[in-house]
Amino acid sequence: MTEINEIYLTFDYELFLGTPNGGIEDCLIIPTNKIIDVLNLQNVKGTFYVDFAYLYYLQQSRSIELDLIRKQLNALRKQGHSIQLHLHPHWIFKNSEKNQIPRYYIDQYSLEEIADIVEDLLKFAEKFCSLKLTSYRAGGLINKNLRDLDYYLKKLGLETDSSILDFQNISCQYIKQYNISTIYYSPLFYWKLVFQRYFGNKDTTKFGKGNSLPMPLIQKLRRLFLGATDHLSFDSNKWTKTENYVSKNKINTVILSHPKAMNQMSLISLSKYIKQNKKNSHFKVIE
């Protein structure tokens, strides 16, 4: 019996980490509404990994913006989409560590710190909009400590993880894994990406008005001259590779996109991808 490919459309609901961060409207509300229009039209559900650490930070000062997010997340949940935990822990300490270099990456924290943050955010999500979160995704896909962390995640009630790229040799003992699908992007792809950023039109301009953290020069050069294997996505011009992607293992495909980094062409490609695969695949959510 042939197994049917399961496709998981996942979206990291977050601001940029660079300067500027972008705004709630352009990075979260508006692009997510556009994505939902595409998914709902095709009767397909998505999984939204929400940066609850950012929402936790927002509650200290911006109640109006927080209400906009609460309204959107409640609408997503009512429509059958899955809302889960994405973690960029630096937001938790943004006010208390103002004069220090932000600790953006999860491996800059101890296991005890991460477990405490996750526990607090699970309680916050339940209080914020009555959400019981069951899946985890590490910010920046920093997962070197996941083998040790997964025991704590399970103990806190999380059942699944989607922080690991499919070529990484990292396995969890206590929670189920949904490894993120990857593909090779050639040097030509990255040269085209550079061209698009400087000379692209409105349809290829990202929705979010922020910047990512600067990439080390050696990593930029490596991509421009050697290419790189990276996650499957509808961000920027990655849709050109994702649109016709066929799963390597014929079992499941996990696609990771960011509303802030998508554009009008991303939405068109997302719609096309769903239409092409609905007959032979099942679109599911991670829980």
Phi, psi and chi 1 to 4 in degrees:
 res  aa     phi    psi   chi1   chi2   chi3   chi4
   1 MET       -  126.8 -178.6  177.2  177.6      -
   2 THR   -77.0  128.8  -56.5      -      -      -
   3 GLU   -77.9  138.9  -67.2 -170.4   74.8      -
   4 ILE   -86.9  131.8  -63.5  177.7      -      -
   5 ASN   -63.8  132.5 -177.7   36.6      -      -
   6 GLU  -103.4  131.4  -65.3  178.9  -11.0      -
   7 ILE  -114.7  131.1  -61.8  175.2      -      -
   8 TYR  -118.2  112.2  -61.4   85.9      -      -
   9 LEU   -90.3  109.1  -60.4  172.7      -      -
  10 THR  -116.9  147.4   74.0      -      -      -
  11 PHE  -136.4  127.1  -55.6   87.9      -      -
  12 ASP   -87.1  111.4  -74.4   -0.4      -      -
  13 TYR   -89.6   96.6 -172.5   95.4      -      -
  14 GLU  -160.1  165.6   62.9 -176.2   20.5      -
  15 LEU   -89.1  174.8  -62.3 -167.3      -      -
  16 PHE   -74.7  156.7  -70.2   94.1      -      -
  17 LEU   -95.2  -15.7  -61.9 -174.6      -      -
  18 GLY   -84.7 -161.1      -      -      -      -
  19 THR  -119.5  122.8  -57.1      -      -      -
  20 PRO   -77.5  166.4   31.4  -36.1      -      -
  21 ASN   -75.0  -21.5  -67.1  130.9      -      -
  22 GLY    89.7  172.0      -      -      -      -
  23 GLY  -110.7  168.2      -      -      -      -
  24 ILE   -64.2  -41.4  -72.9  175.3      -      -
  25 GLU   -65.4  -50.5  -70.4  -82.1   -2.4      -
  26 ASP   -80.0  -26.8   57.0  -82.0      -      -
  27 CYS   -93.8  -29.2  -71.3      -      -      -
  28 LEU  -117.9  -66.0  -57.8  178.3      -      -
  29 ILE   -62.8  -56.5  -55.5  -62.3      -      -
  30 ILE   -66.6  -51.9  -67.4  174.2      -      -
  31 PRO   -65.3  -33.8   18.7  -30.1      -      -
  32 THR   -66.1  -40.0  -62.2      -      -      -
  33 ASN   -60.7  -38.4  -77.2  -21.7      -      -
  34 LYS   -66.0  -41.7  -68.1  176.8 -178.4  -68.4
  35 ILE   -63.0  -44.4  -68.1  166.1      -      -
  36 ILE   -63.1  -36.9  -67.5  -54.7      -      -
  37 ASP   -58.7  -42.3  -74.2  -16.5      -      -
  38 VAL   -66.3  -47.5  172.5      -      -      -
  39 LEU   -64.7  -45.2  -60.7 -174.8      -      -
  40 ASN   -65.6  -36.3  -72.1  -10.7      -      -
  41 LEU   -63.1  -32.8 -172.7   63.3      -      -
  42 GLN   -94.2   -0.9  -59.4  -87.0    7.3      -
  43 ASN    57.9   46.7 -165.5   27.5      -      -
  44 VAL  -123.4  144.4  163.4      -      -      -
  45 LYS  -106.2  150.2  -51.6  -56.5  178.6 -173.2
  46 GLY  -119.5  165.3      -      -      -      -
  47 THR  -112.1  123.1  -57.5      -      -      -
  48 PHE  -110.0  111.3  -69.7   81.2      -      -
  49 TYR   -87.3  104.2  -79.6   94.1      -      -
  50 VAL   -91.4  132.1  175.6      -      -      -
  51 ASP   -76.4   83.0 -174.6    0.4      -      -
  52 PHE   -68.2  -20.2  -83.7   98.1      -      -
  53 ALA   -64.5  -36.5      -      -      -      -
  54 TYR   -67.1  -41.5  173.5   62.9      -      -
  55 LEU   -64.9  -37.6  -53.8 -167.5      -      -
  56 TYR   -59.7  -41.9 -172.6   90.8      -      -
  57 TYR   -65.7  -41.2  160.7   72.6      -      -
  58 LEU   -62.4  -33.3  -86.9 -174.4      -      -
  59 GLN   -61.4  -16.8   73.0  171.0  -25.7      -
  60 GLN   -76.4  -19.3  -58.0  173.4   44.8      -
  61 SER  -149.0  -28.8   57.7      -      -      -
  62 ARG  -113.7   74.6  -53.4 -179.9 -171.0  176.8
  63 SER   -67.0  -35.5   58.6      -      -      -
  64 ILE   -65.9  -46.1  -65.3  176.8      -      -
  65 GLU   -64.9  -37.9  -66.4  176.0  -37.2      -
  66 LEU   -64.2  -36.2 -160.4   57.8      -      -
  67 ASP   -65.5  -36.3  -73.4  -18.6      -      -
  68 LEU   -62.7  -43.0  -74.9  174.4      -      -
  69 ILE   -67.3  -43.7  -66.2  172.7      -      -
  70 ARG   -58.3  -44.1 -179.2 -172.7  -73.2  108.6
  71 LYS   -60.8  -43.0 -177.5  177.9  178.9 -179.8
  72 GLN   -68.0  -43.2 -176.0  168.9   65.6      -
  73 LEU   -65.0  -38.4  -65.0 -175.1      -      -
  74 ASN   -63.2  -39.0  -78.1  -25.6      -      -
  75 ALA   -65.5  -42.4      -      -      -      -
  76 LEU   -59.5  -45.5  -68.2  177.1      -      -
  77 ARG   -64.1  -43.1 -178.5  176.8   54.5  176.7
  78 LYS   -63.5  -29.9  -71.9  177.8 -178.4  177.2
  79 GLN   -83.9   -0.8  -67.0  166.7   17.5      -
  80 GLY    95.5    7.1      -      -      -      -
  81 HIS   -80.9  155.0  -56.8  -75.0      -      -
  82 SER   -96.3  134.9  177.4      -      -      -
  83 ILE  -116.9  125.1  -60.5  172.6      -      -
  84 GLN  -135.3 -178.6  -59.0  -60.3  -18.5      -
  85 LEU   -94.8  118.8  176.0   61.9      -      -
  86 HIS  -111.4  140.1 -172.6   38.2      -      -
  87 LEU  -127.0  112.4  178.0   58.5      -      -
  88 HIS  -115.3   92.1  -77.2  -73.7      -      -
  89 PRO   -67.2  -15.8   24.6  -34.3      -      -
  90 HIS   -61.5  -25.9   72.2  -76.7      -      -
  91 TRP   -62.1  -32.3  -69.9  110.3      -      -
  92 ILE   -61.3  -33.5  -60.4  -68.5      -      -
  93 PHE  -108.0   12.1  -56.1   98.3      -      -
  94 LYS   -59.2  -39.9 -173.0  171.0  176.8   63.1
  95 ASN   -82.0  -36.3  -72.4  -31.4      -      -
  96 SER   -80.6  -18.5   61.3      -      -      -
  97 GLU  -118.7   40.3  -61.6 -178.3   -7.7      -
  98 LYS   -57.6  -37.7  -78.9 -175.5  176.7  179.8
  99 ASN   -95.5   11.6  -61.8  -39.3      -      -
 100 GLN  -113.2  161.0  -59.5  179.1   32.7      -
 101 ILE   -69.5  125.3  -61.9  174.1      -      -
 102 PRO   -59.0  139.9  -22.2   32.9      -      -
 103 ARG   -92.1   88.3  -68.3 -174.8  -70.5  163.1
 104 TYR   -73.4  -29.7  -72.1  111.7      -      -
 105 TYR  -104.5  139.9  -56.0  109.7      -      -
 106 ILE   -62.3  -30.2  -72.9  177.3      -      -
 107 ASP   -75.0    2.0   56.8    0.3      -      -
 108 GLN   -88.5   -0.2  -65.8  174.5  -69.4      -
 109 TYR  -116.2  152.6  -61.8   78.5      -      -
 110 SER   -76.4  161.7   68.4      -      -      -
 111 LEU   -58.8  -39.0  -73.4  175.7      -      -
 112 GLU   -64.4  -41.2  -69.4   75.3   15.6      -
 113 GLU   -62.7  -45.7  -77.5 -178.6  -60.5      -
 114 ILE   -63.4  -44.9  -59.9  171.0      -      -
 115 ALA   -60.8  -40.5      -      -      -      -
 116 ASP   -65.7  -41.3  -73.2  -15.7      -      -
 117 ILE   -63.7  -46.9  -68.4  169.8      -      -
 118 VAL   -59.6  -44.7  169.4      -      -      -
 119 GLU   -59.7  -44.1 -176.7  175.1   15.4      -
 120 ASP   -64.2  -40.4  -72.1  -17.2      -      -
 121 LEU   -71.7  -33.5  -67.4 -179.0      -      -
 122 LEU   -63.3  -41.3  -67.9  177.5      -      -
 123 LYS   -67.2  -40.3  -68.3  176.7 -179.8  176.2
 124 PHE   -63.2  -44.2  170.8   72.0      -      -
 125 ALA   -61.6  -38.3      -      -      -      -
 126 GLU   -67.6  -38.6 -168.4  162.5    3.4      -
 127 LYS   -74.4  -37.5 -179.3 -179.8  177.8 -178.7
 128 PHE   -65.7  -48.4  179.1   65.9      -      -
 129 CYS  -152.2   40.0   47.7      -      -      -
 130 SER    53.5   42.0  -57.6      -      -      -
 131 LEU  -102.2  130.7  -77.8  165.6      -      -
 132 LYS  -105.3  103.8 -178.9  172.1  175.1   55.3
 133 LEU   -80.8  141.6  -53.0  178.3      -      -
 134 THR  -128.5   -4.5   55.5      -      -      -
 135 SER  -132.0  151.2 -172.1      -      -      -
 136 TYR  -126.6  141.6  169.8   83.6      -      -
 137 ARG  -138.9  123.0  175.1  171.7  -74.6  167.7
 138 ALA   -70.7  137.7      -      -      -      -
 139 GLY   -61.4  133.8      -      -      -      -
 140 GLY    69.3    8.6      -      -      -      -
 141 LEU    54.6   31.6  -55.6 -175.8      -      -
 142 ILE   -78.9  109.1  -56.2  -62.9      -      -
 143 ASN  -135.0   20.7   49.7   49.8      -      -
 144 LYS   -61.3  -29.1  -65.7  176.4 -177.3  177.1
 145 ASN   -97.7   12.0   53.4   19.8      -      -
 146 LEU   -66.1  -33.9 -170.0   59.7      -      -
 147 ARG   -58.0  -36.9  -78.4 -164.1 -176.8  100.2
 148 ASP   -84.7  -31.3  -62.1  -43.8      -      -
 149 LEU   -76.1  -27.7 -178.3   62.6      -      -
 150 ASP   -63.1  -26.8   77.3  -39.1      -      -
 151 TYR   -62.5  -44.6  167.9   77.9      -      -
 152 TYR   -67.2  -39.1  -64.7   96.7      -      -
 153 LEU   -61.3  -45.3  -62.7  179.2      -      -
 154 LYS   -61.8  -43.4  178.2   68.8  173.8 -179.6
 155 LYS   -61.9  -31.7 -170.0  175.2  179.7 -179.6
 156 LEU   -84.5   -3.4  -68.3  171.1      -      -
 157 GLY   105.7    2.8      -      -      -      -
 158 LEU   -83.4  136.2  -67.3  168.0      -      -
 159 GLU  -106.5  -24.0  -59.9  -69.8  -23.7      -
 160 THR  -137.7  161.4   63.8      -      -      -
 161 ASP  -133.7  145.3  170.9   79.2      -      -
 162 SER  -139.6   63.1 -173.9      -      -      -
 163 SER  -116.6   -2.4  -54.1      -      -      -
 164 ILE  -113.6  131.7  -58.4  168.3      -      -
 165 LEU   -75.2  149.0  -60.5  175.1      -      -
 166 ASP   -66.2  -15.5   59.8   10.1      -      -
 167 PHE   -95.4   -3.9   63.7   83.3      -      -
 168 GLN   -83.7  138.2  -65.5  174.1  -45.7      -
 169 ASN   -91.3   66.6 -174.4   27.2      -      -
 170 ILE  -127.2  122.8  -59.0  174.4      -      -
 171 SER  -125.8  140.5   57.9      -      -      -
 172 CYS   -94.1  145.2  -63.1      -      -      -
 173 GLN   -92.3  -30.2 -177.4  177.4   -7.0      -
 174 TYR  -110.6  -22.5  -59.9   97.7      -      -
 175 ILE  -124.5  152.4   56.6 -180.0      -      -
 176 LYS   -74.1  142.7 -177.7  177.4  179.3  179.8
 177 GLN  -107.1  138.5  -65.4  173.1 -126.4      -
 178 TYR  -119.1   88.8  -71.6   87.8      -      -
 179 ASN   -70.9  140.4  -69.7   -8.7      -      -
 180 ILE   -79.8  131.1  -60.2  160.8      -      -
 181 SER   -69.4  143.7  -57.8      -      -      -
 182 THR  -127.0  165.4   60.4      -      -      -
 183 ILE  -151.8  156.0 -164.3  168.4      -      -
 184 TYR   -84.6  128.6  172.6   71.5      -      -
 185 TYR  -106.9  121.8  -63.0   93.5      -      -
 186 SER   -75.8  165.4   68.8      -      -      -
 187 PRO   -55.5  -38.6  -28.5   36.8      -      -
 188 LEU   -59.2  -38.9  179.7   59.4      -      -
 189 PHE   -58.0  -46.0  169.7   87.0      -      -
 190 TYR   -71.7  -33.4  -72.5  106.7      -      -
 191 TRP   -64.5  -40.1  -77.4  106.9      -      -
 192 LYS   -64.1  -36.7  -73.2 -178.7  177.6  178.5
 193 LEU   -63.7  -42.2  178.8   58.2      -      -
 194 VAL   -60.9  -45.4  171.7      -      -      -
 195 PHE   -60.6  -43.4 -179.8   85.9      -      -
 196 GLN   -61.5  -40.4  175.2 -174.4  -56.8      -
 197 ARG   -64.3  -32.7  -75.4 -179.6  178.1  169.8
 198 TYR   -96.9  -27.1  -70.8   99.3      -      -
 199 PHE  -128.1    8.1  -56.6  103.9      -      -
 200 GLY   -69.2  163.7      -      -      -      -
 201 ASN   -96.9 -174.4   56.9   35.4      -      -
 202 LYS   -60.3  -35.7 -174.5  177.1  179.5 -178.7
 203 ASP   -69.1  -19.6  -72.7  -17.1      -      -
 204 THR  -110.7   10.1   58.9      -      -      -
 205 THR   -89.0  130.1  -59.7      -      -      -
 206 LYS   -60.6  149.8   66.4 -178.5 -173.6  -69.4
 207 PHE   -68.1  -41.1  -67.3  126.5      -      -
 208 GLY   -75.8  140.8      -      -      -      -
 209 LYS  -101.3   51.2  -64.1  177.8  174.6   61.9
 210 GLY  -136.2 -177.4      -      -      -      -
 211 ASN  -127.7  147.0  -65.4  -42.5      -      -
 212 SER   -76.5  166.3  -59.0      -      -      -
 213 LEU   -61.7  143.3  -73.7  173.7      -      -
 214 PRO   -58.2  137.0  -23.5   34.2      -      -
 215 MET   -87.8  137.9 -177.6 -178.7  -67.5      -
 216 PRO   -55.2  142.4  -24.7   34.4      -      -
 217 LEU   -56.8  -41.1  178.2   60.0      -      -
 218 ILE   -62.7  -35.0 -173.0   64.9      -      -
 219 GLN   -70.2  -38.9 -171.9  175.3   -8.3      -
 220 LYS   -61.2  -47.1  -70.3 -179.2 -178.6  178.8
 221 LEU   -65.2  -39.0  -66.7  174.9      -      -
 222 ARG   -60.9  -42.0 -172.5  179.5  -66.9  119.3
 223 ARG   -67.3  -40.4  -70.3 -173.2  172.9 -170.0
 224 LEU   -70.2  -25.7  -71.4  171.5      -      -
 225 PHE  -115.5  -17.7  -67.2   99.7      -      -
 226 LEU  -122.1  -16.1  -62.1  175.9      -      -
 227 GLY    78.9 -175.2      -      -      -      -
 228 ALA  -162.7  152.5      -      -      -      -
 229 THR   -94.3  126.2  -62.7      -      -      -
 230 ASP  -145.3  174.3 -157.4   -3.7      -      -
 231 HIS   -68.1  149.1   63.6  -84.3      -      -
 232 LEU   -71.2  134.8 -152.3   61.0      -      -
 233 SER  -161.1  162.5  178.8      -      -      -
 234 PHE  -105.0   11.2  -72.9   99.3      -      -
 235 ASP   -69.1  156.9  -67.1   -6.9      -      -
 236 SER    39.9 -120.1   59.2      -      -      -
 237 ASN  -105.9   14.9   65.4  -23.0      -      -
 238 LYS   -65.6  -20.1  -73.8 -175.1  175.7  179.1
 239 TRP   -59.6  -24.4   59.0  -94.2      -      -
 240 THR   -64.2  -26.0   58.3      -      -      -
 241 LYS   -93.8  -33.8  -59.5  -76.6  -74.1 -174.6
 242 THR   -74.1  -34.1  -56.0      -      -      -
 243 GLU   -52.4  -38.7 -168.3  171.8   84.7      -
 244 ASN  -112.7   20.6  -61.5  -50.1      -      -
 245 TYR   -68.8  138.3  175.6   83.8      -      -
 246 VAL  -120.0  129.2  177.7      -      -      -
 247 SER   -56.1  136.3  176.2      -      -      -
 248 LYS   -68.8  -40.4  -60.2  172.7 -174.3  175.6
 249 ASN   -97.5   -1.2   57.4   23.4      -      -
 250 LYS    61.4   15.1  -56.2  -65.4 -177.6 -177.9
 251 ILE  -112.7  -54.8  -62.8  175.1      -      -
 252 ASN  -149.1  155.2   62.0   61.0      -      -
 253 THR  -131.3  123.0  -57.4      -      -      -
 254 VAL  -113.2  115.3  178.5      -      -      -
 255 ILE  -105.6  131.2  -58.6  174.5      -      -
 256 LEU  -114.3  115.5 -170.4  170.5      -      -
 257 SER  -126.9  166.4  -56.7      -      -      -
 258 HIS  -126.7  120.2  -58.6   76.5      -      -
 259 PRO   -49.8  -40.7  -30.3   36.8      -      -
 260 LYS   -62.8  -30.7   65.4 -175.1 -177.3 -175.8
 261 ALA  -101.1    0.2      -      -      -      -
 262 MET   -85.3  169.0  -66.9  174.2   64.5      -
 263 ASN  -143.2 -175.6   51.7   52.3      -      -
 264 GLN   -62.9  -37.5 -166.7   59.3   38.6      -
 265 MET   -67.1  -32.3  -70.8  -55.9  -60.0      -
 266 SER   -59.4  -43.6  -57.5      -      -      -
 267 LEU   -65.8  -41.5  -62.1  174.4      -      -
 268 ILE   -63.2  -42.8  -66.2  170.7      -      -
 269 SER   -67.7  -39.9 -179.2      -      -      -
 270 LEU   -59.0  -46.0  173.5   60.3      -      -
 271 SER   -61.2  -44.0  179.5      -      -      -
 272 LYS   -63.4  -42.0 -177.8  177.6  177.8 -179.1
 273 TYR   -61.7  -43.6  177.2   81.9      -      -
 274 ILE   -62.9  -45.4  -65.3  171.2      -      -
 275 LYS   -60.9  -40.4  -72.2  177.7 -178.1  176.9
 276 GLN   -67.6  -28.4  -71.3  174.7  -23.3      -
 277 ASN  -109.2   -6.4  -71.8  -81.9      -      -
 278 LYS   -63.6  -32.9  -82.0 -174.2   78.3  172.0
 279 LYS   -71.8  -36.4  -70.9 -176.4  179.2  179.2
 280 ASN  -109.9    1.3  -59.7  -43.9      -      -
 281 SER  -137.4  161.0  -58.5      -      -      -
 282 HIS  -107.1  126.9  -70.4  160.3      -      -
 283 PHE   -90.2  123.8  -76.0   86.3      -      -
 284 LYS  -133.2  168.9  -55.8 -175.9   73.2  174.2
 285 VAL  -111.2  156.9  -62.0      -      -      -
 286 ILE   -91.9  131.5  -62.3  175.3      -      -
 287 GLU  -129.8      -  -64.6  176.5  -32.9      -
